[in-house]
């Protein structure tokens, strides 16, 4: 029973992210997959936590500019390496 409750809570937390929290996830995926940057899960979790309650303007901005295509045109691998504390910057392989 406890395992089922833990799984239900965990899956709900992942599925209920706001648009700014989704930007954290998209940027981390882009950094990892396309740039070869090692983004620690803890940094992604911190980003998601920091974006827990964005104001209306921030949320709207994230909705308008947080899609994968826009992130890829606005952020270079160098930008992402700096954003994610330079983790894995030496492994960069630009987009």
C-alpha positions as a Python dict, from the first residue, in 0.01 Angstrom:
ca = {
    (1, 'X'): (0, 0, 0),
    (2, 'X'): (276, 249, 89),
    (3, 'X'): (457, 180, -237),
    (4, 'X'): (140, 252, -437),
    (5, 'X'): (87, 581, -250),
    (6, 'X'): (449, 685, -309),
    (7, 'X'): (418, 604, -679),
    (8, 'X'): (91, 795, -708),
    (9, 'X'): (240, 1103, -540),
    (10, 'X'): (555, 1086, -751),
    (11, 'X'): (370, 1054, -1080),
    (12, 'X'): (136, 1338, -986),
    (13, 'X'): (428, 1566, -905),
    (14, 'X'): (587, 1501, -1244),
    (15, 'X'): (264, 1549, -1438),
    (16, 'X'): (159, 1874, -1267),
    (17, 'X'): (433, 2109, -1371),
    (18, 'X'): (366, 2465, -1478),
    (19, 'X'): (505, 2612, -1798),
    (20, 'X'): (816, 2754, -1627),
    (21, 'X'): (898, 2423, -1464),
    (22, 'X'): (866, 2259, -1805),
    (23, 'X'): (1127, 2506, -1937),
    (24, 'X'): (1368, 2370, -1675),
    (25, 'X'): (1308, 2018, -1803),
    (26, 'X'): (1336, 2114, -2172),
    (27, 'X'): (1659, 2307, -2117),
    (28, 'X'): (1814, 2021, -1922),
    (29, 'X'): (1715, 1771, -2193),
    (30, 'X'): (1859, 1995, -2465),
    (31, 'X'): (2182, 2044, -2268),
    (32, 'X'): (2221, 1673, -2207),
    (33, 'X'): (2114, 1535, -2545),
    (34, 'X'): (2243, 1792, -2792),
    (35, 'X'): (2529, 1961, -2609),
    (36, 'X'): (2675, 1673, -2410),
    (37, 'X'): (2649, 1873, -2088),
    (38, 'X'): (2621, 1671, -1770),
    (39, 'X'): (2334, 1840, -1589),
    (40, 'X'): (2299, 1701, -1237),
    (41, 'X'): (1945, 1595, -1144),
    (42, 'X'): (1978, 1808, -831),
    (43, 'X'): (2022, 2122, -1043),
    (44, 'X'): (1711, 2037, -1245),
    (45, 'X'): (1519, 1976, -923),
    (46, 'X'): (1638, 2315, -789),
    (47, 'X'): (1524, 2487, -1109),
    (48, 'X'): (1183, 2319, -1091),
    (49, 'X'): (1152, 2411, -723),
    (50, 'X'): (1251, 2773, -792),
    (51, 'X'): (976, 2791, -1057),
    (52, 'X'): (706, 2648, -832),
    (53, 'X'): (506, 2973, -815),
    (54, 'X'): (588, 3209, -1103),
    (55, 'X'): (379, 3522, -1133),
    (56, 'X'): (136, 3563, -1422),
    (57, 'X'): (383, 3747, -1647),
    (58, 'X'): (657, 3487, -1591),
    (59, 'X'): (417, 3203, -1658),
    (60, 'X'): (297, 3369, -1980),
    (61, 'X'): (656, 3427, -2092),
    (62, 'X'): (739, 3063, -2027),
    (63, 'X'): (434, 2956, -2230),
    (64, 'X'): (528, 3181, -2521),
    (65, 'X'): (901, 3114, -2530),
    (66, 'X'): (945, 2779, -2356),
    (67, 'X'): (880, 2541, -2643),
    (68, 'X'): (1165, 2320, -2763),
    (69, 'X'): (1216, 2503, -3095),
    (70, 'X'): (1236, 2847, -2932),
    (71, 'X'): (1471, 2727, -2661),
    (72, 'X'): (1701, 2580, -2927),
    (73, 'X'): (1707, 2905, -3126),
    (74, 'X'): (1755, 3129, -2821),
    (75, 'X'): (2009, 2923, -2624),
    (76, 'X'): (2345, 2798, -2748),
    (77, 'X'): (2537, 2514, -2590),
    (78, 'X'): (2773, 2776, -2443),
    (79, 'X'): (2475, 2953, -2284),
    (80, 'X'): (2349, 2626, -2139),
    (81, 'X'): (2691, 2537, -2000),
    (82, 'X'): (2695, 2866, -1809),
    (83, 'X'): (2331, 2829, -1699),
    (84, 'X'): (2388, 2480, -1561),
    (85, 'X'): (2699, 2593, -1366),
    (86, 'X'): (2934, 2495, -1645),
    (87, 'X'): (2882, 2126, -1569),
    (88, 'X'): (3027, 1919, -1851),
    (89, 'X'): (3114, 2224, -2065),
    (90, 'X'): (3425, 2051, -2196),
    (91, 'X'): (3203, 1785, -2355),
    (92, 'X'): (3008, 2042, -2557),
    (93, 'X'): (2918, 1953, -2912),
    (94, 'X'): (2718, 2259, -3029),
    (95, 'X'): (2379, 2225, -3197),
}
